[in-house]
Amino acid sequence: MRRIPALLASGILILACLLLIGLQAGSPLLYSPLSDPGGGDHANPAAFERVRGDRAAQLLPLISDLLDSPGSLVLNIRSGDFEYAARDLQEYRQVSRNLDSLVINLDMTEGEITEFRKANQQNLAILTELFNGTGRWNELQTLEIRYRDSGDSQMLTTITYEGEALRRRIQDLYRDYLEQDQVMRGTGEKFGLDTTGYAQSVVDFREIVSRIDRDQHEKMTTLQTTVTPGTRPYRLTLGIERQRVSYLDTVNLEGLLWEHRKDHPDEVDLFIDSRKVASIPTKPDGSFSYSHLVEHDRAGTHTVFAAYSGSVFSEIRTFFVETSGTSLELNPPSLHDRRVGFEGVLLAGSTPVRFAPIEILAEGKRAGMAHTGEDGTFSADVKLSPGNHKVNAFFSADTFPLIFSESATFEIFVPEPSPGIAGEDGLLANPLYAAILAASLCASGVGAFLYLRRQRPEIPLPSPVFHLPGENAAKDSDDEDLRLSDDGGPVAGVVPSAGETYAGDTELVGDLSCLFSALRLAVGRRLTLLYPLSLTPRELCAMCRELPIRAAVCRFAKSYERAQYSGVSVPDNERDMIAGAARSAMEGLGGIDH
């Protein structure tokens, strides 16, 4: 009866499978440009062509955001709302990264998109410096009020000089921002995008520059009426040998401290962009010199002045750091042990760019980092996931007077790791782990050998006590009425004689269990078995195949199984046969008292 529901369920499943196959048989198309799984293991070339044909549609939202972001950012800087300006700057940086990743993934190398990306990167650097510079300008206004009220003319002069350096730098930033205007707005107008936000950012930028010029002019006028260089007992001059320099050029600064003390050399503090860079001892004639290496200086105008004893200041001098282009060359990547090796060189013209950070990108995302050496070369080993990857190198030039650059893109396939314990990521990949494993296996083998060869003591088995038919078993607390159970505990065994009746089958099954336990222990003693209590009835019969009692033991075991597990009532004549088999087996083992 139980088979009918199972057959019905199987029939329903078979019909359902045939129905699904029939529905799919009419249109067995697995991939199409309109319905593609999009997973890495399901590549559909037709779908890829559709994506490449729609590249402009994917770029337009990002280009539109990059044209709108400067407007909001510069407006917040102009109004002094630096909290919102910081948020806008972070969003602008994230959108720029998204554009770079998309261009790499779509393999877009058109000149127009490349020019737009370069102009946008320049704007990002310019607006970041504008944000930091205007924030410092506002701090100087607060410090000026504090030192003016306290009458500290030395600090007031230093703050004024730093403000002059900021003013000139912000002017340079505005000129650099205007240079990107044609590329940025020209690209937006070509795609029919709204560029009014970017145009407004140029107007707001110019207003920031004009306001800083007015404020700084008033401060410099006030400074000239109170602290005029050359009117103090100590006069200080400063000159610059080269006005325009580039990456790794040297700026030679020379000056003279008049009316100095010849018997005691003085020290002159030198400031570049309002930051103290050195304290220079004067020579016996009062002259001093300093050489500044242009390496991590930003591009644009830099201010220099000298101060003596915090009260005598030189005139403000300037030098201009020109922006140099870079070329980032990457050799074809090599694959070894599932790690990808990258090697290349970064040059600024013919000059190696030293100690520069190089990002290793895979699908436009950072996968590793490297740094160039003295000769501009770099190398890195990067672990990539199995599969095909588009990789390249990128130099951001954040702290260098250089233009960012990126290498050519290469495709590389990383195979799946070989399975097994000896694979690259397996246990035997590390020699130390392999040695520990070998030592553990040897120790385990020696321990197992010694354990098996050890001399085992003979386990004494308790002797069962049986009461033959007609004998009266004592019912007191003596040990003779103890039983030997299946787990080796003491039980009482009663071997019924022929014709002796039982109160019921339940009592018969209980007595048979006692007889089987006693017989199993007796056979185990005779054969010196280590664990006799684990034997089943059939195993017990097999163990007695060499003994003369084999027939009696097997006859008892067969009857015991039928009575124990079948659940069928045992006839009276079979009860006599079971009792006789047990008595015969026990007597063959040496008698009832064995």
C-alpha positions as CSV (number, residue, x, y, z in Angstrom):
1,M,0.0,0.0,0.0
2,R,2.9,2.3,0.6
3,R,4.1,2.1,-2.9
4,I,1.1,3.7,-4.5
5,P,1.7,7.3,-3.1
6,A,5.4,7.0,-4.1
7,L,4.4,6.0,-7.7
8,L,1.9,8.8,-7.9
9,A,4.5,11.4,-6.8
10,S,7.1,10.1,-9.2
11,G,4.5,10.3,-12.1
12,I,3.7,13.9,-11.2
13,L,7.4,14.9,-11.2
14,I,7.9,13.2,-14.6
15,L,5.0,15.0,-16.1
16,A,6.2,18.4,-14.7
17,C,9.7,17.9,-16.2
18,L,8.2,16.9,-19.6
19,L,6.0,20.1,-19.5
20,L,9.1,22.3,-18.8
21,I,11.1,20.7,-21.6
22,G,8.2,21.2,-24.0
23,L,7.9,24.9,-23.2
24,Q,11.6,25.4,-23.8
25,A,11.7,23.3,-27.0
26,G,9.7,25.9,-28.9
27,S,12.4,28.6,-28.3
28,P,15.7,27.1,-27.3
29,L,17.6,30.5,-27.3
30,L,19.9,30.8,-24.3
31,Y,21.5,34.2,-24.9
32,S,20.4,37.4,-26.7
33,P,21.5,41.0,-26.6
34,L,18.2,41.9,-24.8
35,S,18.3,39.1,-22.2
36,D,21.9,38.3,-21.1
37,P,22.8,37.1,-17.7
38,G,25.6,39.5,-17.4
39,G,27.7,37.2,-15.3
40,G,31.4,36.5,-15.7
41,D,30.8,32.9,-16.8
42,H,28.2,33.9,-19.4
43,A,29.9,36.1,-22.0
44,N,27.7,37.1,-24.8
45,P,29.6,38.8,-27.7
46,A,26.5,40.3,-29.1
47,A,25.6,42.0,-25.9
48,F,29.2,43.4,-25.7
49,E,28.8,45.0,-29.1
50,R,25.6,46.6,-27.9
51,V,27.4,48.1,-24.9
52,R,30.2,49.5,-27.0
53,G,27.7,51.0,-29.4
54,D,26.1,52.8,-26.6
55,R,29.2,54.2,-24.9
56,A,28.3,57.8,-25.2
57,A,25.0,57.3,-23.4
58,Q,26.9,55.9,-20.4
59,L,29.3,58.7,-20.4
60,L,26.8,61.6,-20.7
61,P,25.5,61.5,-17.1
62,L,29.0,61.5,-15.7
63,I,30.2,64.4,-17.9
64,S,27.1,66.4,-17.0
65,D,27.8,65.9,-13.3
66,L,31.4,67.0,-13.7
67,L,30.2,70.2,-15.4
68,D,27.8,71.0,-12.6
69,S,29.9,70.1,-9.6
70,P,32.4,73.0,-9.8
71,G,29.5,75.5,-9.8
72,S,28.2,74.4,-6.4
73,L,31.7,73.9,-5.0
74,V,33.0,77.4,-5.9
75,L,29.8,79.0,-4.8
76,N,30.1,77.5,-1.3
77,I,33.7,78.5,-1.1
78,R,32.8,82.1,-2.1
79,S,30.1,82.3,0.6
80,G,32.4,80.8,3.2
81,D,30.3,77.6,3.8
82,F,33.3,75.2,4.0
83,E,31.2,72.4,5.5
84,Y,29.1,72.1,2.3
85,A,32.1,72.9,0.2
86,A,34.0,69.8,1.7
87,R,31.0,67.6,0.8
88,D,30.8,69.0,-2.7
89,L,34.6,68.4,-3.2
90,Q,34.2,64.8,-2.1
91,E,31.4,64.2,-4.4
92,Y,33.3,65.8,-7.3
93,R,36.3,63.5,-6.6
94,Q,34.1,60.4,-6.6
95,V,32.4,61.3,-9.9
96,S,35.9,61.8,-11.4
97,R,36.9,58.4,-10.3
98,N,33.8,56.9,-11.8
99,L,34.5,58.5,-15.1
100,D,38.1,57.1,-15.1
101,S,36.9,53.6,-14.3
102,L,34.2,53.7,-17.0
103,V,36.6,54.9,-19.7
104,I,39.0,52.1,-18.9
105,N,36.3,49.4,-18.8
106,L,34.9,50.6,-22.2
107,D,38.3,50.8,-23.7
108,M,37.7,54.4,-24.9
109,T,40.9,56.0,-26.2
110,E,39.3,58.8,-28.3
111,G,41.4,62.0,-28.1
112,E,38.4,64.1,-27.1
113,I,37.5,62.0,-24.0
114,T,41.2,61.9,-23.0
115,E,41.5,65.7,-23.2
116,F,38.3,66.1,-21.1
117,R,39.7,63.7,-18.5
118,K,43.0,65.6,-18.3
119,A,41.2,68.9,-18.0
120,N,38.9,67.5,-15.3
121,Q,41.8,66.2,-13.3
122,Q,43.5,69.6,-13.5
123,N,40.3,71.2,-12.3
124,L,40.0,68.8,-9.4
125,A,43.5,69.6,-8.3
126,I,42.9,73.4,-8.7
127,L,39.6,73.4,-6.7
128,T,41.1,71.2,-4.0
129,E,43.9,73.8,-3.5
130,L,41.4,76.6,-3.7
131,F,39.4,75.0,-0.9
132,N,42.5,74.6,1.3
133,G,43.9,78.1,0.4
134,T,40.7,80.0,1.1
135,G,40.3,78.0,4.4
136,R,43.8,79.1,5.4
137,W,43.0,82.7,4.4
138,N,40.0,82.8,6.7
139,E,42.2,81.5,9.5
140,L,44.7,84.3,8.9
141,Q,41.9,86.9,9.2
142,T,41.2,85.6,12.7
143,L,44.9,85.5,13.7
144,E,45.5,89.1,12.4
145,I,42.8,90.5,14.7
146,R,44.3,88.6,17.6
147,Y,47.9,89.8,17.0
148,R,46.8,93.4,16.2
149,D,45.0,93.6,19.5
150,S,48.0,92.2,21.4
151,G,50.5,94.5,19.6
152,D,52.7,91.7,18.3
153,S,54.1,93.3,15.2
154,Q,56.4,90.4,14.5
155,M,53.6,87.8,14.1
156,L,51.5,90.4,12.3
157,T,54.2,90.8,9.7
158,T,54.6,87.1,9.3
159,I,50.8,86.7,8.8
160,T,50.7,89.5,6.2
161,Y,53.5,87.8,4.3
162,E,51.8,84.5,4.3
163,G,48.6,86.2,3.1
164,E,50.6,87.7,0.2
165,A,51.8,84.2,-0.7
166,L,48.2,82.9,-0.7
167,R,47.0,85.8,-2.8
168,R,49.6,85.1,-5.5
169,R,48.9,81.4,-5.5
170,I,45.1,81.9,-5.8
171,Q,45.7,84.2,-8.8
172,D,47.7,81.4,-10.4
173,L,45.0,78.9,-9.7
174,Y,42.4,81.1,-11.4
175,R,44.6,81.4,-14.5
176,D,45.0,77.6,-14.6
177,Y,41.3,77.2,-14.2
178,L,40.6,79.5,-17.2
179,E,42.9,77.3,-19.3
180,Q,40.6,74.3,-18.8
181,D,37.5,76.3,-19.7
182,Q,37.6,75.7,-23.5
183,V,38.0,71.9,-23.2
184,M,35.4,71.4,-20.4
185,R,32.6,73.6,-21.9
186,G,33.4,72.6,-25.5
187,T,32.9,68.9,-24.7
188,G,29.6,69.6,-22.9
189,E,28.3,71.8,-25.8
190,K,29.2,69.1,-28.3
191,F,27.0,66.6,-26.5
192,G,24.2,69.1,-25.9
193,L,24.7,69.4,-22.2
194,D,24.0,72.4,-20.0
195,T,27.2,74.2,-19.1
196,T,25.8,77.2,-17.3
197,G,26.8,75.8,-13.9
198,Y,30.5,75.6,-15.0
199,A,30.3,79.1,-16.5
200,Q,29.0,80.4,-13.2
201,S,31.9,78.7,-11.4
202,V,34.4,80.8,-13.4
203,V,32.5,84.0,-12.4
204,D,32.5,83.0,-8.7
205,F,36.2,82.1,-8.9
206,R,37.0,85.5,-10.2
207,E,35.1,87.1,-7.4
208,I,37.1,85.2,-4.8
209,V,40.3,86.4,-6.4
210,S,39.2,90.0,-6.5
211,R,38.1,90.0,-2.9
212,I,41.4,88.5,-1.7
213,D,43.3,91.1,-3.8
214,R,41.5,94.0,-2.1
215,D,42.0,92.7,1.4
216,Q,45.6,91.9,0.9
217,H,46.4,95.3,-0.7
218,E,45.1,97.0,2.4
219,K,47.2,94.8,4.6
220,M,50.4,95.4,2.6
221,T,49.8,99.1,2.7
222,T,49.5,99.1,6.4
223,L,52.6,96.9,6.8
224,Q,54.7,99.3,4.7
225,T,53.8,102.2,7.0
226,T,54.7,100.3,10.1
227,V,57.5,97.9,9.2
228,T,59.5,98.9,6.2
229,P,62.4,96.6,5.2
230,G,65.8,98.4,5.4
231,T,64.9,101.1,7.9
232,R,65.9,99.0,11.0
233,P,69.5,98.8,12.2
234,Y,69.8,95.5,10.4
235,R,69.0,95.6,6.7
236,L,68.2,92.3,4.9
237,T,68.2,91.7,1.1
238,L,67.3,88.5,-0.9
239,G,67.7,87.6,-4.5
240,I,66.8,84.6,-6.7
241,E,69.0,83.3,-9.5
242,R,66.3,81.6,-11.7
243,Q,62.7,82.8,-11.9
244,R,61.3,79.8,-13.8
245,V,62.1,76.3,-12.9
246,S,60.7,72.8,-13.4
247,Y,60.9,69.4,-11.7
248,L,64.3,68.5,-10.1
249,D,65.7,72.0,-10.9
250,T,67.5,73.9,-8.2
251,V,66.4,77.4,-7.0
252,N,69.5,79.2,-5.7
253,L,68.7,81.9,-3.1
254,E,71.3,84.5,-2.0
255,G,71.1,87.4,0.4
256,L,73.0,89.8,2.6
257,L,72.5,90.9,6.2
258,W,73.9,94.5,6.5
259,E,75.5,95.9,9.7
260,H,76.0,92.4,11.1
261,R,78.3,91.5,13.9
262,K,81.5,90.2,12.5
263,D,82.6,88.5,15.7
264,H,79.4,86.5,16.0
265,P,77.6,84.8,13.0
266,D,73.9,85.4,12.8
267,E,71.2,83.2,11.5
268,V,68.6,84.1,8.9
269,D,65.3,82.3,8.7
270,L,64.1,81.5,5.2
271,F,60.4,81.1,4.3
272,I,59.0,79.5,1.2
273,D,55.2,79.9,0.9
274,S,55.1,81.2,4.5
275,R,56.7,77.9,5.7
276,K,60.1,78.0,7.4
277,V,62.4,75.8,5.4
278,A,65.8,76.5,7.0
279,S,67.8,78.6,9.4
280,I,70.9,79.7,7.5
281,P,74.1,81.0,9.2
282,T,75.7,84.1,7.8
283,K,79.3,84.3,6.6
284,P,81.8,86.8,8.0
285,D,80.7,89.3,5.4
286,G,77.0,88.8,6.3
287,S,76.1,86.9,3.1
288,F,74.1,83.7,3.0
289,S,72.9,81.3,0.4
290,Y,70.5,78.4,0.1
291,S,69.7,75.9,-2.7
292,H,66.1,74.6,-2.9
293,L,65.4,71.4,-4.9
294,V,62.1,71.5,-6.8
295,E,60.6,68.0,-6.2
296,H,57.4,68.1,-4.3
297,D,56.5,71.8,-4.9
298,R,53.2,72.4,-6.6
299,A,53.2,74.0,-10.0
300,G,52.7,77.8,-10.1
301,T,54.1,80.8,-8.3
302,H,55.9,80.4,-5.0
303,T,56.8,83.3,-2.6
304,V,60.1,83.5,-0.7
305,F,61.2,85.9,2.0
306,A,63.9,86.0,4.7
307,A,63.6,87.2,8.3
308,Y,66.2,88.1,10.9
309,S,65.4,88.0,14.6
310,G,61.7,88.1,13.9
311,S,61.8,91.8,13.3
312,V,63.7,92.5,10.1
313,F,62.2,91.2,6.9
314,S,63.4,91.1,3.3
315,E,61.4,91.9,0.3
316,I,59.1,89.2,-1.1
317,R,60.6,87.3,-4.0
318,T,58.9,84.8,-6.3
319,F,59.8,81.9,-8.5
320,F,57.5,80.0,-10.9
321,V,57.4,76.2,-11.1
322,E,56.4,75.0,-14.5
323,T,54.3,71.9,-15.0
324,S,56.1,69.1,-16.7
325,G,54.5,66.2,-18.6
326,T,55.2,62.6,-17.7
327,S,55.3,59.3,-19.5
328,L,54.4,56.1,-17.7
329,E,55.6,53.0,-19.5
330,L,54.5,49.6,-18.3
331,N,56.0,46.3,-19.6
332,P,53.7,43.4,-20.5
333,P,52.7,41.8,-17.2
334,S,54.1,38.4,-16.3
335,L,52.3,35.6,-14.5
336,H,54.0,33.4,-12.0
337,D,52.4,31.3,-9.2
338,R,49.0,33.1,-9.8
339,R,50.6,36.4,-9.0
340,V,51.0,39.1,-11.7
341,G,54.3,40.9,-12.0
342,F,54.4,44.5,-13.1
343,E,57.5,46.5,-14.1
344,G,57.8,49.9,-15.7
345,V,59.4,53.3,-15.6
346,L,58.1,56.9,-15.0
347,L,59.8,59.8,-16.7
348,A,59.3,63.5,-16.8
349,G,60.8,64.1,-20.3
350,S,64.1,62.4,-19.9
351,T,64.3,62.9,-16.1
352,P,63.4,59.9,-13.9
353,V,60.6,60.6,-11.4
354,R,61.8,59.2,-8.2
355,F,59.9,58.1,-5.1
356,A,56.6,58.5,-6.8
357,P,53.5,56.4,-6.0
358,I,52.2,54.2,-8.8
359,E,48.8,52.6,-8.7
360,I,48.2,49.3,-10.3
361,L,44.6,49.2,-11.7
362,A,42.5,46.2,-12.6
363,E,39.2,47.0,-14.3
364,G,39.8,50.6,-13.2
365,K,40.0,49.7,-9.5
366,R,43.2,49.8,-7.4
367,A,44.7,46.3,-7.1
368,G,48.1,47.2,-5.8
369,M,50.7,49.9,-5.2
370,A,54.3,50.5,-6.1
371,H,56.9,53.3,-5.7
372,T,59.6,54.3,-8.2
373,G,63.3,54.2,-7.3
374,E,66.1,56.6,-7.9
375,D,66.1,55.7,-11.6
376,G,62.3,56.0,-12.0
377,T,61.7,52.3,-12.3
378,F,59.1,50.4,-10.3
379,S,58.0,46.8,-9.8
380,A,55.1,45.1,-8.0
381,D,53.6,41.6,-7.5
382,V,49.8,41.7,-7.3
383,K,47.5,38.8,-6.6
384,L,44.4,38.8,-8.9
385,S,41.4,36.7,-8.9
386,P,41.1,33.9,-11.5
387,G,39.8,35.1,-14.9
388,N,40.5,37.8,-17.5
389,H,41.7,41.2,-16.3
390,K,42.4,44.5,-18.0
391,V,45.3,46.0,-16.1
392,N,47.3,49.3,-16.3
393,A,49.4,51.6,-14.2
394,F,48.4,55.2,-13.1
395,F,50.4,58.1,-11.7
396,S,48.3,60.7,-10.0
397,A,51.0,63.4,-9.4
398,D,49.2,64.8,-6.3
399,T,52.3,66.2,-4.7
400,F,54.5,66.8,-7.8
401,P,54.6,69.6,-10.3
402,L,53.8,67.1,-12.9
403,I,50.9,66.1,-15.1
404,F,49.2,62.8,-14.2
405,S,49.8,59.9,-16.7
406,E,48.7,56.4,-17.2
407,S,50.2,53.4,-19.1
408,A,48.8,51.3,-21.9
409,T,46.3,48.7,-20.9
410,F,47.1,45.0,-21.1
411,E,44.9,42.0,-20.9
412,I,46.0,39.0,-18.8
413,F,44.4,35.7,-17.9
414,V,44.8,34.3,-14.4
415,P,44.1,30.5,-14.3
416,E,42.2,28.7,-11.6
417,P,44.3,27.3,-8.7
418,S,45.2,23.7,-9.0
419,P,43.2,21.7,-6.4
420,G,44.8,19.4,-3.9
421,I,47.0,19.5,-0.9
422,A,50.1,20.4,-2.8
423,G,48.6,23.4,-4.7
424,E,49.8,26.9,-4.3
425,D,47.4,27.6,-1.5
426,G,47.6,24.0,-0.2
427,L,49.3,22.7,2.9
428,L,52.4,21.6,1.1
429,A,53.0,25.0,-0.4
430,N,54.8,26.1,2.8
431,P,57.9,23.9,3.5
432,L,57.4,24.4,7.3
433,Y,53.8,23.1,7.1
434,A,55.1,20.1,5.0
435,A,57.7,19.3,7.6
436,I,55.2,19.5,10.4
437,L,52.8,17.2,8.5
438,A,55.6,14.6,7.8
439,A,56.7,14.7,11.5
440,S,53.1,14.2,12.7
441,L,52.5,11.2,10.3
442,C,55.8,9.6,11.5
443,A,54.9,10.1,15.2
444,S,51.4,8.7,14.6
445,G,52.9,5.6,12.8
446,V,55.4,4.9,15.6
447,G,52.7,5.4,18.3
448,A,50.3,3.0,16.5
449,F,53.0,0.4,16.1
450,L,54.0,0.5,19.8
451,Y,50.3,0.3,20.8
452,L,49.6,-2.8,18.7
453,R,52.8,-4.5,19.9
454,R,52.3,-3.9,23.6
455,Q,51.4,-7.0,25.7
456,R,47.7,-6.9,26.6
457,P,46.7,-8.3,30.0
458,E,44.1,-11.1,30.0
459,I,40.7,-9.7,30.9
460,P,39.0,-11.9,33.5
461,L,35.4,-12.6,32.6
462,P,32.8,-13.1,35.4
463,S,31.3,-16.6,35.6
464,P,27.6,-16.7,35.1
465,V,25.4,-18.7,37.5
466,F,22.6,-20.9,36.2
467,H,19.8,-22.7,37.9
468,L,18.8,-26.0,36.2
469,P,15.2,-27.1,36.2
470,G,14.1,-28.4,39.5
471,E,16.7,-26.4,41.4
472,N,15.5,-23.7,43.7
473,A,17.3,-20.4,43.3
474,A,17.8,-18.4,46.4
475,K,15.9,-15.1,46.4
476,D,17.9,-13.4,49.1
477,S,20.7,-10.9,48.6
478,D,23.3,-13.6,47.7
479,D,25.4,-13.2,44.5
480,E,23.9,-16.4,43.0
481,D,20.8,-14.6,41.8
482,L,22.8,-11.8,40.0
483,R,22.3,-11.6,36.3
484,L,24.8,-11.0,33.5
485,S,23.3,-8.3,31.2
486,D,24.4,-7.5,27.6
487,D,26.8,-4.8,28.8
488,G,28.8,-7.3,30.9
489,G,26.9,-6.8,34.2
490,P,25.8,-9.7,36.4
491,V,22.5,-11.5,35.4
492,A,20.8,-14.7,36.4
493,G,20.4,-17.3,33.8
494,V,17.7,-20.0,34.0
495,V,17.9,-22.8,31.5
496,P,14.4,-24.2,31.2
497,S,13.9,-27.9,30.8
498,A,11.8,-29.6,28.2
499,G,8.1,-29.2,29.0
500,E,8.6,-26.3,31.4
501,T,6.2,-23.5,30.6
502,Y,6.5,-19.7,30.8
503,A,4.1,-17.1,31.9
504,G,4.2,-15.6,28.4
505,D,6.3,-14.6,25.4
506,T,7.7,-11.6,27.2
507,E,9.2,-13.7,29.9
508,L,10.6,-16.0,27.2
509,V,12.3,-13.1,25.4
510,G,13.8,-11.9,28.7
511,D,15.1,-15.4,29.5
512,L,16.5,-15.8,26.0
513,S,18.5,-12.6,26.4
514,C,20.0,-13.8,29.6
515,L,20.9,-17.2,28.0
516,F,22.4,-15.5,25.0
517,S,24.6,-13.2,27.2
518,A,25.7,-16.2,29.3
519,L,26.5,-18.3,26.2
520,R,28.4,-15.4,24.6
521,L,30.6,-14.9,27.7
522,A,31.3,-18.7,27.9
523,V,32.3,-18.8,24.2
524,G,34.5,-15.7,24.7
525,R,36.3,-17.3,27.6
526,R,36.8,-20.5,25.6
527,L,38.2,-18.7,22.6
528,T,40.0,-15.9,24.6
529,L,38.1,-13.2,22.7
530,L,39.0,-9.6,23.6
531,Y,35.5,-8.1,23.3
532,P,33.0,-11.0,23.4
533,L,30.1,-8.8,24.4
534,S,30.1,-7.1,21.0
535,L,29.2,-10.3,19.1
536,T,25.9,-10.6,17.4
537,P,24.1,-14.0,17.3
538,R,25.4,-14.8,13.8
539,E,28.9,-13.7,14.7
540,L,28.8,-16.0,17.7
541,C,27.7,-18.9,15.4
542,A,30.6,-18.1,13.1
543,M,33.1,-18.0,15.9
544,C,32.2,-21.6,17.0
545,R,32.8,-23.1,13.5
546,E,35.9,-25.0,14.9
547,L,34.2,-26.1,18.1
548,P,32.2,-29.4,18.5
549,I,29.3,-27.3,19.9
550,R,28.9,-25.4,16.6
551,A,25.6,-27.0,15.7
552,A,24.0,-26.4,19.1
553,V,25.2,-22.7,19.2
554,C,23.9,-22.0,15.7
555,R,20.6,-23.7,16.4
556,F,20.2,-21.5,19.5
557,A,21.3,-18.4,17.7
558,K,18.8,-18.9,14.9
559,S,15.9,-19.5,17.3
560,Y,17.0,-16.5,19.4
561,E,17.0,-14.1,16.5
562,R,13.5,-15.3,15.4
563,A,12.1,-15.0,18.9
564,Q,13.9,-11.7,19.7
565,Y,13.2,-9.7,16.4
566,S,10.3,-11.2,14.6
567,G,7.6,-10.4,17.1
568,V,5.8,-13.7,16.4
569,S,4.7,-16.0,19.2
570,V,7.0,-18.9,19.8
571,P,5.3,-22.4,19.8
572,D,5.7,-24.7,22.8
573,N,7.7,-27.3,20.9
574,E,10.2,-24.7,19.8
575,R,10.7,-23.4,23.3
576,D,11.8,-26.9,24.3
577,M,14.2,-27.0,21.3
578,I,15.7,-23.6,22.3
579,A,16.2,-24.8,25.9
580,G,17.8,-28.0,24.7
581,A,20.2,-26.2,22.4
582,A,21.3,-23.9,25.2
583,R,21.8,-26.8,27.6
584,S,23.8,-28.8,24.9
585,A,26.0,-25.8,24.1
586,M,26.8,-25.1,27.8
587,E,27.5,-28.7,28.5
588,G,29.9,-28.8,25.5
589,L,31.8,-25.8,27.0
590,G,32.5,-27.7,30.2
591,G,29.2,-28.0,32.0
592,I,26.7,-25.7,33.6
593,D,29.3,-24.4,36.1
594,H,31.8,-23.5,33.5
